[in-house]
Amino acid sequence: MAMTNTLPKMVEARQTYPSSQPFDFPSLLHERFTAARIREQIKPGMKIALGVGSRGIANLQEIVKATLGVLINAGASPFLIPAMGSHGGATPEGQAKVLAGYGITPEIIGVPIEASMEVQKIGTTLGGLDVVFSVPALKADGIVVLNRIKPHTDFRGTIGSGIQKMLTIGFGKQVGAANAHRAAARVGHEMVIREFSKIILNRVPVLCGVAIVEDQHHQTADIEVLRSENIASEEERLLKKARSLMPHLPLDEIDLLIVDQIGKEISGSGMDTNVIGRDITGYSTSLHSNHPVAPHIFRIFVRDLSPATNGNGTGIGLADFTTSRAVKALDLQYTYINSLTAIGLHPAKIPIHFDTDREAIQQALLSLASATPETLRVVRIANTLSLDRVLVSESCMDLINGRPGVTLVGEARNMEFDSNGNLLQL
């Protein structure tokens, strides 16, 4: 294969966003539960299930501990439910392992984890579709749902990823996730999540939702406790806030995006589709800039899977190039179960892959059909959550200069590779 040895020089760019204040989570959660009048509903001895998902939420361990502290101080006997649909290979052991990766184990948090995948039908909706729910959760006297509110990676609407989605898909385990995704393929995700969660909220003892909003630094911006009857309406308001706080790439058009890591804790689609501008149902590799959604990225190269994703490489199919080491790190069972349950086939496809980063970058640039590859717009990021510090090619400097909140740092330098031909740490 023809190769180019001319690689663009890269310079550091820093994106500045307002910082959120640090929180005393035990005090904050006590205040929020009291203000929402939830604490007064908790009676001594109540068994309460706390649902926790598989997303990489900032300060998750501390927030979970603080929430449990409120419940325990009120006299309840809480336990945890991994509310994560088919993740973790759709096994109890796999889902417990996902939580352990976030530092959430019975030994650390001091309460049991009920990871059973067993579900029970609690009703039907949308013309006879089964709505199911976790059996251990149904045995509880009350349920608390803890999740981050953010724009979803599979659809755009007035709700996204949050409390209602966790009730529908997370607590539904693999069966519920599969039911919801099959229905969504016909009538759309938002309708399914709204209708399924409506049945659940009417028939399951949900006490409240603990709704987390994060800022552009992937740090906690706010936490609200939503009463059961207010969840549907309040999620819309919080989604608007979360959308306004999302980080973005520094350019709207990029020739090659280098992504160091993808993973389920980074995004449900491995890398956030709202950041990369690619839809999980398909995208175009055309070199004509006629894409209606910004940013438009002509080529994406994914270098590795994150350790916390445990081999679940969902999202790797949104890339055009990857490495052989990333392919070898795939747990195909985890990846395929997740992809098939969600009926999202593109994200699980394996892209063109090469043994080294250098070769993958060279081939990606070559595929852009440019006579001067050193002038192509190249951006490198750690992952789609961490966009404070990125590297951009020299050709991007004039485009970035003067852009609000973006500062170039230092001089442009050659890409640095180790002795194996792989990029040095960002």
N, C-alpha and C positions, 0 to 999 in steps of 0.2 A: 504494500500500500504506500502511496506517495505520502510523504510527511513534511511538515514545515518545522524548521528548527527555530523560527522567529516567534517568540512569545511576547505578548505585551508586558511592559513594565507596570507594576502595581503601586498604588499609593493608598495610605490609610485615610478613610473618611469617617468622621464621627458625627452621629446624629444626636442632637440634644433635644430632650423632652423634659417637661416639668417632672420633678420627682414627687412621689407620694410620701406622705408622712409615715414614719414607722408606727406600728400599732402594738399595744399591749393586748394580745388576743384574748386572754381570760377576762379582762375587764370589758373589752369591747363586746364579746359574745354575751356576757352576763347582762350588759346594758341593752343589747338588741333583743334578747329573749324576753327581758322584762318589759321593754317598751311595746313589743308586739303582743303582750299578754299571753305568751305561751308558757312561761315559767309557772304561772298560777294554775295551768291546766295539768301540770305534772304532779301526780299523786305518789306518795311513798309506795315502793314496791312495783311500780309500773315497769313492764318490760318494753323497752324502746329500741327499735332497730334504726341504726344510723347507716344510711346508704352512702358509700364512697366509691368513686369511679376510678378509671384508669388513666385519666389525663394528668399531665405534669403540672399540677397547680402549685404555684409558689406558696411556700410556708404551709404545705398541706398537713404535715405531721403536727405542727403547732396548732393549726386551726381545728383539726380533728380532736386533739387533746383538750383544747379549750371548750369545744362543743360538748364533749363527754363530761368535762368538769361541771358544766352547767347542769347537765342531766343528773349526774351523780349527786351534786349538792342539793338538788331538789328532791332527792330520795329515790330516784329511778334506778333500775338495773339495766343499763344499756348494753348492746352488743352491736358488732359491725356486720354489714352485708356488703360484699363486693358487688356493687350495682354497675356492671360493665358489660352487659349483653353477652357476646360471644368471645370477648377478649380473653387472653390467657389460654388459648387453645380450647375454650369452652369446657374446661374441667375445673373442679373445685381447687385442685392443687395448683393449677396454672393461675387462677384468679388470686389465690392467696399469695402466690409468688410475685404477682404484679404489685400488690399492696406492700409486700415486704421490700420491694425495690424502692419504695418511697419512705421506708423506715416505719411502716405500719404493721406491727406484729402484735399478737396477744401479750407478749412479754413487755413490749415497749409501751403500749397504750393502756394496758391493764384491764382489758375487757375481752371476751371471746370474739372470734370471727366465725360467722356461720356462712361457709362458702358453697353450700349445696346449690346445684343447678336445677333442683326440682321446682316446677311451677304449677300453679293451679288456675284453671279458667275461672274468671270472675264476671264475664259478660261478653256481649258481642256489640259490634258497631259497624257502621258503613255497609249495611246490607248483609250482615251475618259473619263478619270477620271476628275471630276469637281474640279476646283480650285476656292475657295471662299475667300472673304476678308471682314473685318469689314466695315459696311456701314458708320458709323460716320467717320472712317479713310479715306474712299474713298471721302468724301465730303471736305476733307482738301486740301489745296494747296500744302502741303508737309508733309512728314512723317519722323520722326526720331525714330529709333529702339534702345532701351537701354537694354542691356542684358550682363550677364557674359558669358565668353567663358570657357568651361570646358569639360572634357571627359563625354560623355553621359552614363547614367546608363542602357540603353536598348540595346545599340549596340556599337561596336568598329570600328572606321574608321578614315578617314582623316579629317572629321568634326565631331563635337559633338553637345553639347548644346550651342547655341549662336544666332547670328543675323538671319541666314537663317532658323533655327528651329522656332524662334519666328515669323518670317514672315509667315511661313507655318502653324504652329499649333497655336501659340499664337493669331495672328490677325485673324485666321480662326475661332476662337471661337469654340463652341462645334461641329458645322457641319464640319468645316474645320479640326479640330482635328480628328474627327471620320473618315472622308474621307482619311486623310493621314495615320492614323494608320491601317485602313483596307488595303490600298494599300501596306503599309510596311510589313504587314503580308505575302504578296505574293512575293514582289520584294526586300524587305530590306529597312531599314530606310534611309540610306545615299542616295540611288538613289531617293527615294521619296522626301526628303528634298531638294536635289539639283534640281530636275526637277520642283517641285512645286514653289520653290523660284525663279527659272529662269523666269517662267511665271509672277510671281508677280513683280519682278524687272523690267521686260520689259513693264508692263502695269499699274503700280502704281507709283505715284510720290514720291518714296523713296529718301530723300535727303542724308541720311547717317545712319550709324550704330555707336552707342556709345558702344564700346567693352571693357568690364572690365575683367581684369585678377587678380585673387587673389592668395595669397601665402599660405604656410602651416599653418600659424596662422589664416587663414580665414580673412585676411586683404587685402586691395587694394594694389596690386603690380604695376599696370599700367592701364591706360585708353587710348585707341586710338580711334580716329574718322575716320571711314572708308567711303570713297566715295562709292556711290552706285555701280559703275562699278568695284570697287576693293573688294567688300565684299566677294565674293566666294573664291578668291585666298588668301586674307589676313587672313581669318578665319583659314585656314590650318596652317599658320605660328603661329598664336596666340594659336591654340590648342596645338601645340608642346610645347610652352612655358608653358601653363597652366598645361599640363601633367607633366612636369618636376618639377612643384611647388606643386604637390599634396602631402598631408600628407599620411603616411602609418602607419599601426599597427607595433609594435616593433618586432613581430614574424611572421614567415610564416606559422606556424602550431599551432593552438590553440584548446584546447579541449572544452572550454566554453567561449564565449564572452558575457559579460553582457553589454547591451546598455541601458543607463538611459532613453533616449528619442529618438523617431523618429518623423519626421514631414516633410511636403511639403516644408517648408522654409529651411530645412536642405538638402534635396535631393528630386528630382522628384520621387524617389522610396522610400521615407521615410528614408532610410539609404542607403548611396552610395554603389552601387554594386561593384564599383572599389575598395572600401576599404574592404568590407566583402567577396569578392570573390564568391558571389552567383548571379546566373543569374535569372532575373525575369521570365524567361520561365520555370524554374524548377531547382532543385538542388538535390543532393543525401545526405541522412542522414547515409550512410554507414560508419562504423568505420574503413574501409580500406582506407589508405591514397593514393588514386590513382587519386586524382583530378588534372587536368592539370593546373588550374589557381590558383596562389597564391594571398592571403593566403588561406589555407584550414582550415575552421572552422567547427568542428564537430557538435557543438550545439550553438545556439544563443538564449539568453533570453532578451526580450525587456520589460522594466519595465513600461514605460508610453508613452503617446503622449505628444508632446510639446503644450503649450497653443496657439502658433501662427498657428498651423495647423488647428485649428477650427474644430476638430473632424475628419478630413480627415486622416484616418489611413492606406492609401495606403503604402504598405511595411511591414505591420505587418505579412503578410503571408510568408515573407522571414525568419521569426523567427520560432524556434521550440517550444518555451515556452513564455508565457506572463502572465500578472496579470489580475484578474477579473476586477480591476478598470480601466485598459487600455481598456478592451473590452467594459465596460460600457461607457467610454468616446468617443467611436466611433460614429460618425455621419454616419450611414450606407448609407444615400442618397448621401452625398458628396463622400464617399469612393467608393461606387458602380458605380456612374456616372463616376468618374475619371477612375476607373479600366476598365469598359466596353468600354468607349470611346477609351482608349489606347489599348484595346484588350490584357490586361495583367491581367490574372485571378489569378495567384499565389499570387501576392502581396496583394490581398484583402481577402485571406482566413484567418480565425481565428484559431490561433494555440491552443494547449493545454494551459489552463490557471488555475491559482491557486489564492487563496485569498491573500496570502502574498508572499513577495520576498523570505523569508526564505524557504518556501515550494517549490517554483518554482526552486530555486537553488539546493535544495536537490534532487528533482526529476530529474533535468537536469543532475546532476552529476551521479545519479543512472543509468540513461539511457546510460551512457558511459561504463557500464559494467566493471568497474575497482575495484579490490579488495582493492586498496589504494586510495580512492578519494582525500585524502589530497595531493597526489603527482600530480594531474592533472594540466594541464596548463590552468589557468583561467586568463582572462583579463577583466577589467571593464573600460568603456569609458563613457563620458557624451553623446556624439553623434558622428556621423562619420565625422563631420566637425572639432570637437575640440579634437585633438589628441596630444596636447602639454603635457598634464598631464594625465596619466592613472594609474590604479592600476594593478599589476600583482601578481600572486601567487608565493610563495617561490620557487616552482619548476622551475619557469622561470628565476630566478636570474642568475644562471650560464650561461643560454643561452643568456642573455642580456648583461652580463658583457663583456666589451671590444667592444661592438657594437658601431660604430661611431654615435655620436649625441645622445646617450641614456645614462642617468645617473640615478642610483638608489638613492633614498633619504630616509634616516631614516631606521628604522627596520620593519620587517614584523610583522603585528598585526592581531588579529582575525577580521573577518568581523563584523562590528558594525550595530546592528539593533535597531529600536525603540521599544516601548512597544507593537506595533501592528505587529511586525515581519517583518518590512520593512527596507531596507538599509537606513542608514543616508546619508545625502547629500555628494556627491563626493567632 
